[in-house]
Each structure stands twice: as C-alpha cells, then as structure tokens.
Amino acid sequence: MTVRPIRYLGDPVLRRPAKKVRRVDDSIRRLIADMTESMVEAQGVGIAAPQIGVGLRVVVIGMPDEEPYPLINPEVIKRSGERRLYEGCLSVPGYRGELTRSTKVTVKALDVNGREIRIKAEDDLLAQALEHECDHLNGTLYVDRLDSKDDLEKLEPADPSMAELRREEDAVSAEGSD
C-alpha cells in the first residue's frame, strides 16, 4: 500500500470523466488499498481515483468510526429531496462552500469481489459523500455546484499553536478594555 499525492483543483485529471472498470482484479484491489491509505492519511471521508491521478470509476468511502469500503463503477440511480449543507474536498484544501445536495441517495456499484451492491443513505454524511465522490468520477467538483463563487469560504488553519495565540491575544485585548 502506498500513500499517493492528492491532485488539486486545476489538475486536468479532475475534470475528465473517469473510465468504467472492466474487470475487478488484483490491480484494482491494489488501487483501492492505495486510495484507502491516501484518504486516511489526508483525513478524508471519501476519495475518488481521479483525486490520486487515476482516471477509473473507483471510490472509497470512509465514514467516521467505520471501516473504509470501496465502490467500483458507482452510479447514483435514485435521489430525492434537497438540503443545504457545507462541503469541502481533499482536492480543494483550505476551503468549504454551501451547496445543495439530495436528501436521499441510492447508489449501485460493484464491491471488491465484483458483485453488485446497492447503498441507500438518507439525510446524513454518507448521502453527501456518495454524491460528492460520484461527481468526481464525472469530472465535477463541489465548487461547480456552488450558487456563486462568493459562497466559497477560506477556512482557518488547523494549526493549534495559532488558535492558542489568538486566545492569548483575545485575553490581552479583554484585559486592556477594563
């Protein structure tokens, strides 16, 4: 297993529709293992093969407190409802945006043994991740679904030392205002 570098917005592989997997074999299983390692290392909840530079229709979903699992040739076959939520992406680090996703999602895919499976999700992170990762396979990023580019928000750095410094600055400011 190898951690592969994540491709970022601007890389052409993220904009090309991925090719269907014709046969689930050891090379696909190795790809899945690399994708899983790469997703875990990047602390993501999902990853699509194009995000590591491979133009195949393979995703790995990794819900918190669950074992990650692969979906080969996933396809959203049913969706309903709408909900607004915030979303980020390993390929657009440091940003998030508010967009509309479906409330209910059903996906048809193959498992690691090449057997057909269906996954249903409703009003949760899994439903969001399924749509998000299937979008990647079609060359679509979440930023394409924003109502306006103004809806893209820059996130604060996750550096704990910076958060501690801000708290100290706030405490000094509060003392000075007495």
C-alpha positions as CSV (number, residue, x, y, z in Angstrom):
1,M,0.0,0.0,0.0
2,T,1.2,3.4,-0.9
3,V,0.0,6.9,0.1
4,R,-0.3,8.7,-3.2
5,P,-0.3,12.5,-3.6
6,I,-3.7,14.2,-3.8
7,R,-4.4,16.1,-7.0
8,Y,-5.7,19.6,-6.6
9,L,-8.1,21.9,-8.4
10,G,-6.5,22.9,-11.7
11,D,-5.2,19.4,-12.4
12,P,-6.9,18.2,-15.7
13,V,-7.4,14.6,-14.4
14,L,-10.1,16.0,-12.0
15,R,-12.1,17.4,-14.9
16,R,-12.1,14.3,-17.2
17,P,-14.9,11.7,-16.8
18,A,-13.3,8.5,-15.4
19,K,-13.4,5.3,-17.4
20,K,-15.5,2.3,-16.3
21,V,-13.6,-0.6,-14.7
22,R,-14.0,-3.6,-17.0
23,R,-12.7,-6.3,-14.6
24,V,-12.2,-6.3,-10.8
25,D,-8.7,-7.8,-10.4
26,D,-5.6,-7.5,-8.3
27,S,-4.6,-4.2,-9.9
28,I,-7.9,-2.7,-8.9
29,R,-7.6,-4.1,-5.4
30,R,-4.1,-2.5,-5.1
31,L,-5.5,0.8,-6.3
32,I,-8.2,0.5,-3.7
33,A,-5.6,-0.1,-1.0
34,D,-3.6,2.9,-2.1
35,M,-6.7,5.0,-2.2
36,T,-7.7,3.9,1.3
37,E,-4.2,4.8,2.7
38,S,-4.2,8.1,0.9
39,M,-7.7,9.0,2.2
40,V,-6.8,8.0,5.8
41,E,-3.5,10.0,5.6
42,A,-5.4,13.1,4.3
43,Q,-8.1,12.6,6.9
44,G,-10.9,12.5,4.3
45,V,-14.3,10.7,4.4
46,G,-14.1,9.7,0.8
47,I,-11.7,9.7,-2.2
48,A,-12.2,9.1,-5.9
49,A,-9.5,7.5,-8.1
50,P,-9.0,10.8,-10.2
51,Q,-8.0,12.5,-6.9
52,I,-4.8,10.4,-7.0
53,G,-4.4,10.8,-10.7
54,V,-6.1,7.6,-11.9
55,G,-9.0,8.0,-14.4
56,L,-11.0,5.0,-13.3
57,R,-14.5,4.8,-11.7
58,V,-13.4,3.8,-8.3
59,V,-14.2,5.5,-4.9
60,V,-13.5,4.6,-1.3
61,I,-15.9,5.8,1.4
62,G,-14.6,6.2,4.9
63,M,-17.3,7.2,7.4
64,P,-16.1,8.1,10.9
65,D,-15.9,5.0,13.2
66,E,-16.4,2.6,10.2
67,E,-14.0,0.6,8.1
68,P,-13.5,2.3,4.7
69,Y,-15.1,0.4,1.8
70,P,-14.7,0.6,-2.0
71,L,-17.3,1.2,-4.7
72,I,-16.4,0.2,-8.2
73,N,-18.3,1.8,-11.1
74,P,-20.7,3.6,-8.6
75,E,-23.7,5.2,-10.1
76,V,-26.4,7.3,-8.4
77,I,-29.6,5.5,-9.6
78,K,-32.1,7.4,-7.4
79,R,-32.1,10.7,-5.5
80,S,-34.8,12.8,-3.9
81,G,-35.2,15.8,-1.8
82,E,-32.9,18.8,-1.2
83,R,-30.9,20.0,1.7
84,R,-28.3,22.8,2.1
85,L,-25.0,21.9,3.7
86,Y,-21.4,22.8,3.8
87,E,-18.9,20.8,1.9
88,G,-15.1,20.6,1.5
89,C,-12.8,18.4,-0.6
90,L,-9.3,17.0,-0.4
91,S,-8.7,18.4,-3.9
92,V,-9.7,22.0,-2.7
93,P,-7.8,22.2,0.6
94,G,-8.5,25.1,3.0
95,Y,-11.9,25.9,1.6
96,R,-15.5,24.9,2.0
97,G,-18.8,26.1,0.5
98,E,-22.5,25.9,1.0
99,L,-24.4,23.9,-1.7
100,T,-27.5,21.8,-2.3
101,R,-27.3,18.0,-2.1
102,S,-30.0,15.4,-2.2
103,T,-31.7,14.2,1.0
104,K,-32.0,10.6,-0.1
105,V,-29.5,8.8,-2.4
106,T,-29.3,5.3,-3.8
107,V,-26.1,4.1,-5.4
108,K,-25.5,0.9,-7.4
109,A,-21.9,-0.3,-7.6
110,L,-19.6,-3.3,-7.6
111,D,-17.8,-4.4,-4.4
112,V,-14.2,-5.6,-4.2
113,N,-15.2,-9.0,-5.4
114,G,-17.1,-7.7,-8.5
115,R,-20.5,-8.3,-7.0
116,E,-23.3,-5.8,-7.5
117,I,-24.3,-3.9,-4.3
118,R,-26.7,-1.1,-3.6
119,I,-26.3,1.5,-0.9
120,K,-29.0,3.7,0.4
121,A,-28.4,6.8,2.5
122,E,-30.7,9.5,3.8
123,D,-30.0,12.9,5.3
124,D,-26.5,12.1,6.5
125,L,-22.8,12.4,5.7
126,L,-22.9,9.1,3.7
127,A,-25.6,10.5,1.3
128,Q,-23.4,13.6,0.9
129,A,-20.2,11.6,0.4
130,L,-21.8,9.3,-2.2
131,E,-23.0,12.2,-4.3
132,H,-19.6,14.1,-3.9
133,E,-17.5,11.1,-4.9
134,C,-19.7,10.1,-7.8
135,D,-19.4,13.8,-9.0
136,H,-15.6,13.3,-9.0
137,L,-16.0,10.4,-11.4
138,N,-17.9,12.7,-13.8
139,G,-15.3,15.5,-13.7
140,T,-17.3,17.7,-11.4
141,L,-16.1,19.3,-8.2
142,Y,-18.2,20.7,-5.4
143,V,-17.1,24.2,-6.3
144,D,-19.0,23.7,-9.6
145,R,-22.3,23.3,-7.6
146,L,-22.0,26.5,-5.6
147,D,-24.7,29.1,-6.3
148,S,-21.9,31.7,-6.5
149,K,-18.1,31.6,-6.2
150,D,-18.7,34.1,-3.3
151,D,-20.1,31.0,-1.4
152,L,-16.6,29.6,-1.2
153,E,-15.1,30.3,2.3
154,K,-11.5,30.1,3.3
155,L,-11.0,28.0,6.4
156,E,-8.8,29.0,9.4
157,P,-5.6,27.0,9.6
158,A,-5.9,23.9,11.8
159,D,-2.6,24.8,13.5
160,P,-3.3,24.5,17.3
161,S,-0.5,26.9,18.1
162,M,-2.3,29.6,16.0
163,A,-5.5,29.0,17.9
164,E,-3.7,29.3,21.2
165,L,-2.0,32.6,20.1
166,R,-5.4,34.0,19.1
167,R,-6.8,33.1,22.6
168,E,-3.9,34.9,24.2
169,E,-4.4,37.9,22.0
170,D,-8.1,38.0,22.9
171,A,-7.3,37.7,26.6
172,V,-4.8,40.6,26.4
173,S,-7.4,42.7,24.5
174,A,-10.1,42.0,27.0
175,E,-7.7,43.0,29.9
176,G,-6.9,46.2,28.1
177,S,-10.6,47.2,27.8
178,D,-11.2,47.2,31.6
